[in-house]
Amino acid sequence: MRQIVLDTETTGLEPGRDHRILEIGCVEILNRRITRNNLHLYINPEREVDPGAAEVHGLTLDQLLDKPKFHEIADELRAYLDDAELIIHNAPFDLGFLNAEFARLDDDATALEERHSIIDTLIDARKRYPGQRNSLDALCKRFEIDNSARELHGALLDAELLADVYLAMTGGQIDIGLGSEAHAADGLQTAVSVAQKIQAAGKRPRICQADAAELAEHERYLQMLAESSHNNCLWLELEPQAAAQAQ
């Protein structure tokens, strides 16, 4: 599954008042692993930056005059996002600006939320932690993610932090190295060695059954995986089959 964690910085708060995007940051997650195949674009917004916005991200029009305009990077952005699920914190804000930018190029442009599955981490966090602060900084603190470099907002930095937050909030990043042939061979050899020693000693291996609390925690974890993968948790499909075969 390919996912893109996306963030934007803008000249102001309202695309309806002709505010524009001036920075886009994207981080790719492939099968729950951050790939470092990032996309980072600075954009000439073709208008002045509101003072309040400049205080947030530190960017001004003068700094961006030599950068490409949105129509010059639109195809690159579309190609990068193609077929990916988008992960955004407070998605309506970023989607509103992106849709407005694409609409300037084509009145019939399809809204991104109609072309992509969207995960809004702000909504997810509010469901998981009701009544608590769920800003990106608050979530970094909750999951002990180092955000000390975030003195100003930056699209790529914020996307990188959000990628770590999303993975932590939904079960962690998969270490593909665990599936390497060398690791598998070592594990198999260890298992064979242990089995041979047990057999030589004339003993039967001890079987430890999960207790009720452990089973409940296991079920809770699978339900969390199901929610974060839009009901594509294979373990939930396999467990009833395994139970039926055991009977």
C-alpha positions in Angstrom: 0.0 0.0 0.0 1.4 3.4 -1.0 0.6 6.4 1.2 1.7 10.0 0.9 1.9 12.2 4.0 1.3 15.7 2.7 1.6 19.3 4.1 1.4 22.7 2.6 2.4 26.3 3.6 0.4 29.2 2.2 0.2 32.9 1.9 -2.8 33.1 4.1 -5.7 31.2 5.5 -8.4 31.3 2.7 -8.0 30.1 -0.9 -11.4 31.8 -1.6 -9.6 35.2 -1.0 -7.0 34.3 -3.6 -4.4 33.0 -1.1 -1.9 30.6 -2.7 0.3 27.7 -1.9 4.0 28.5 -1.5 5.5 25.2 -0.3 4.5 21.6 -0.6 6.1 18.7 1.4 5.4 15.0 0.8 6.7 11.9 2.5 6.2 8.4 0.9 5.1 5.4 3.1 5.2 2.1 1.3 3.7 -0.9 3.2 4.0 1.1 6.4 7.7 1.9 5.8 9.0 5.4 5.2 11.0 5.2 2.0 12.7 8.7 1.9 11.3 9.1 -1.6 10.2 12.6 -0.6 8.9 15.5 -2.8 9.6 19.0 -1.6 8.6 22.1 -3.7 8.9 25.8 -3.1 6.5 27.8 -5.3 6.2 31.4 -6.4 2.8 32.3 -5.1 2.5 35.3 -7.4 1.2 37.5 -4.6 2.3 38.9 -1.3 2.4 36.8 1.9 0.2 37.9 4.8 2.3 39.0 7.8 0.6 36.5 10.0 1.4 33.6 7.7 5.0 34.8 7.3 5.4 34.6 11.1 4.3 31.0 11.0 6.6 29.7 8.2 9.2 32.5 7.7 8.7 32.7 3.9 8.2 35.9 1.9 7.4 36.7 -1.7 10.9 38.0 -2.3 12.4 34.7 -1.2 10.2 32.8 -3.7 10.4 35.0 -6.9 12.9 32.6 -8.5 10.8 29.5 -7.7 8.5 27.8 -10.3 4.8 28.8 -10.4 2.2 26.2 -9.5 1.3 25.5 -13.1 5.0 24.5 -13.7 5.0 21.9 -11.0 1.4 20.6 -11.3 2.1 17.6 -13.5 5.1 16.6 -11.3 2.8 16.8 -8.2 0.0 14.8 -9.9 2.4 12.1 -11.0 3.9 11.8 -7.5 0.5 11.5 -5.8 -0.9 9.1 -8.4 -2.7 6.1 -6.9 -1.6 6.9 -3.3 -3.7 7.3 -0.2 -3.1 10.8 1.3 -2.4 11.4 4.9 -3.0 15.0 6.0 -3.4 16.7 9.4 -6.5 18.9 9.2 -7.1 17.8 5.6 -9.8 20.3 4.6 -7.2 23.1 4.8 -4.6 21.6 2.5 -7.2 20.0 0.2 -8.9 23.4 -0.2 -5.8 25.1 -1.3 -4.6 22.2 -3.6 -8.1 21.9 -5.2 -8.1 25.7 -5.8 -4.7 25.6 -7.4 -5.7 22.8 -9.8 -9.0 24.6 -10.5 -7.1 27.6 -11.7 -5.5 25.4 -14.3 -8.7 23.5 -15.3 -12.2 24.5 -14.3 -13.2 20.8 -14.6 -10.4 19.5 -12.4 -11.5 16.6 -10.2 -11.1 17.3 -6.4 -8.3 15.4 -4.8 -10.7 13.8 -2.3 -12.6 12.2 -5.2 -9.4 10.8 -6.7 -7.7 9.7 -3.5 -8.5 8.0 -0.3 -7.9 10.6 2.5 -6.8 10.0 6.1 -7.2 13.1 8.3 -5.0 12.5 11.3 -6.6 15.4 13.2 -10.0 13.6 13.0 -8.4 10.3 13.9 -6.5 11.8 16.9 -9.7 13.5 18.2 -11.5 10.1 18.1 -8.6 8.4 19.9 -7.9 11.2 22.4 -11.1 13.1 23.0 -10.8 16.2 25.1 -7.0 16.4 24.6 -4.8 18.7 22.5 -4.2 17.1 19.1 -2.0 19.6 17.3 1.0 18.2 15.5 3.3 19.4 18.3 1.0 17.8 21.0 1.0 14.5 19.1 4.8 14.6 18.8 5.0 15.1 22.5 2.5 12.3 23.2 4.5 9.8 21.1 7.9 11.1 22.1 8.8 12.2 18.6 11.6 14.8 18.5 10.2 18.0 17.0 12.9 20.3 18.4 13.8 21.4 14.9 10.3 22.8 14.4 11.0 26.5 15.3 9.0 27.5 12.3 6.5 25.5 10.3 7.9 23.9 7.1 6.0 21.7 4.7 8.6 18.9 4.5 9.5 19.0 8.1 5.9 18.9 9.2 5.2 16.0 6.8 8.1 14.0 8.2 6.9 14.6 11.7 3.4 13.6 10.7 4.6 10.4 9.1 6.2 9.4 12.4 3.1 10.4 14.3 0.8 8.5 12.0 2.9 5.3 12.2 3.1 5.6 16.0 -0.6 6.2 16.3 -1.5 3.2 14.1 0.9 0.6 15.3 4.4 1.5 14.3 6.7 1.1 11.3 7.4 -2.3 9.8 11.1 -3.2 9.8 11.5 -5.0 6.5 14.8 -6.3 7.7 13.0 -8.8 9.8 11.9 -10.6 6.7 15.4 -10.9 5.2 16.6 -14.4 4.1 19.5 -14.3 6.5 17.2 -13.5 9.4 14.8 -16.2 8.5 17.6 -18.7 8.1 19.0 -17.8 11.5 15.5 -18.1 13.1 14.9 -21.5 11.5 18.3 -22.8 12.7 17.6 -21.6 16.2 14.2 -23.3 16.2 15.6 -26.6 14.9 18.4 -26.5 17.5 15.9 -25.9 20.4 13.6 -28.7 19.1 16.6 -31.2 18.9 17.7 -30.4 22.4 14.1 -30.9 23.8 13.8 -34.2 21.9 17.2 -35.4 23.1 16.2 -34.7 26.7 13.0 -36.7 26.3 10.9 -33.8 27.2 7.8 -32.3 25.7 7.8 -28.5 24.9 5.7 -26.5 27.4 2.7 -24.8 25.7 1.8 -21.4 27.2 -1.8 -20.3 26.4 -2.7 -16.6 26.3 -4.9 -15.5 29.2 -8.1 -13.5 28.8 -6.4 -10.1 29.2 -3.8 -10.9 26.6 -6.5 -12.1 24.1 -8.4 -8.9 24.7 -5.3 -6.8 24.1 -4.7 -8.8 20.9 -8.2 -8.2 19.7 -7.9 -4.5 20.5 -4.7 -4.3 18.4 -6.3 -6.1 15.5 -9.3 -3.7 15.5 -6.9 -0.7 15.5 -5.1 -2.2 12.5 -8.5 -2.7 10.8 -9.5 0.9 11.4 -6.2 2.3 10.1 -6.2 0.1 7.0 -9.9 0.6 6.1 -10.9 -3.0 7.1 -8.0 -4.6 5.3 -6.6 -6.5 8.3 -5.8 -10.0 7.0 -5.4 -11.4 10.5 -9.0 -10.7 11.3 -10.0 -12.8 8.2 -7.6 -15.6 9.0 -8.4 -16.1 12.7 -12.0 -17.4 12.3 -10.7 -19.8 9.7 -8.0 -21.0 12.1 -10.5 -21.4 14.9 -12.8 -23.5 12.6 -10.0 -25.8 11.6 -9.0 -26.3 15.2 -12.5 -27.5 16.2 
